[in-house]
Amino acid sequence: MRMDQWIGLNEAGVKYLERFELEYDVVTTVFWHDPADPQAKAQETRKMGCRGIPPWQRKVIRNVEGAFWEDVGQLQEYTAENEDGGLVAYAREDIQAVPWSAGPCYFIALRDKNGVWIPETLWSEEEINAA
C-alpha cells in the first residue's frame, strides 16, 4: 500500500520544545531605606519570566502536501517572549529528509531564528535510512 508517512520530530526535538513548556517566574525583591526616615524600609517586588499559554506561541507556517494525500501535516513556528515582548526562544519546524518507503516519509527537525539546524533535533542517517 502506498501512502504518505508523517514521521515528525525525533524524541530530542520533542524534548527541546518541552523544556520551554514550564512557565517560570523569577521574583526579585529590592529593599531600600528612606533617607528622610532611617527607620522606614520600603520594598519593591519585580516579576520576570516567560509568558505564554503555554510559553511557546505556536503558529502554522506551512501545510505539507503529500504525494497521495492533500494535507499530510503542518510545519509550525514556536516563539517565546518575555513580559516586555523580547524574544526569549525561537524554533521552526522544517523538513529534514523525505526518503521513499511505500511513499514519502517526512522527517522533521528544528531550525533556529537564523535558519540553522538545531543539531540535537536532527535525525541520524541510520534512522532516516531505516524508514
C-alpha positions in Angstrom: 0.0 0.0 0.0 1.3 3.4 -1.0 0.9 6.3 1.5 2.4 9.5 2.9 4.1 8.9 6.3 4.5 11.9 8.7 7.4 10.8 10.9 7.6 14.2 12.5 10.2 15.3 15.2 12.5 12.9 16.8 12.5 12.4 20.6 15.2 15.0 21.1 13.2 17.6 19.1 10.1 17.0 21.2 12.2 17.3 24.4 13.8 20.5 23.0 10.3 22.0 22.8 9.1 20.6 26.1 11.9 22.2 28.1 10.2 25.6 27.4 6.7 24.4 28.3 7.1 25.1 32.0 6.2 28.6 32.8 8.7 30.2 35.1 8.8 33.2 37.3 11.8 34.9 38.9 10.8 37.2 41.7 13.3 39.9 42.8 12.6 41.9 45.9 14.5 45.1 46.4 14.7 46.7 49.8 15.9 50.2 50.4 15.9 52.8 53.2 14.1 56.1 53.0 16.8 58.8 53.7 14.1 61.0 55.2 13.2 58.3 57.7 16.1 55.9 58.5 13.7 53.6 60.4 11.4 53.1 57.5 12.0 50.3 55.0 10.4 50.1 51.6 10.3 47.2 49.2 9.5 46.6 45.6 9.0 43.2 44.0 9.7 42.7 40.4 8.4 39.7 38.5 10.2 38.4 35.4 9.7 35.3 33.4 8.3 33.8 30.3 4.7 34.3 29.4 2.5 32.4 27.1 -0.3 29.9 27.0 2.0 27.9 27.3 5.1 30.0 26.8 5.6 28.7 23.3 3.3 30.5 20.9 2.7 28.2 18.0 1.9 29.3 14.5 1.3 27.1 11.5 3.7 28.3 8.8 3.1 25.7 6.1 0.8 22.9 5.2 2.7 20.0 3.6 1.1 18.5 0.6 1.9 14.8 0.1 2.2 12.5 -2.8 -1.0 10.7 -2.0 -2.8 13.0 0.5 -3.6 16.6 0.0 -2.6 17.6 3.6 0.0 15.3 5.2 1.0 17.6 8.1 1.8 21.1 9.2 5.1 22.8 9.9 5.0 25.1 12.9 7.0 28.1 14.2 7.5 28.4 18.0 8.3 31.6 19.8 8.5 32.5 23.4 8.7 36.1 24.6 9.4 37.7 28.0 6.9 40.2 29.6 8.4 43.1 27.6 7.8 41.3 24.3 11.5 40.4 23.8 12.2 37.1 22.1 13.4 34.5 24.6 13.4 31.4 22.3 12.6 30.5 18.7 12.3 27.3 16.8 10.9 26.5 13.4 10.0 23.0 12.1 11.3 22.1 8.6 11.5 19.0 6.5 15.0 17.4 7.0 14.5 14.5 4.7 11.9 12.7 2.6 13.0 9.2 1.8 10.6 6.9 0.0 9.3 3.7 1.6 5.9 2.8 0.1 5.5 6.5 -0.2 7.3 9.6 1.1 8.4 9.7 4.8 8.6 13.2 6.2 11.3 13.6 8.8 11.0 16.9 10.6 13.7 18.8 12.6 14.0 22.3 14.1 15.8 25.3 12.9 16.8 28.4 14.9 16.0 32.0 14.2 18.9 32.2 11.7 17.6 29.2 9.8 20.4 26.9 11.1 19.5 23.4 12.0 19.4 22.8 15.8 21.8 19.8 15.9 20.2 17.7 18.6 16.9 17.7 16.7 18.3 16.2 13.6 17.5 12.6 12.6 20.6 10.4 12.1 21.3 8.9 8.6 20.7 5.5 10.1 17.2 6.5 11.3 16.3 8.1 8.0 17.6 5.1 6.0 15.7 2.7 8.2 12.4 4.2 7.1 
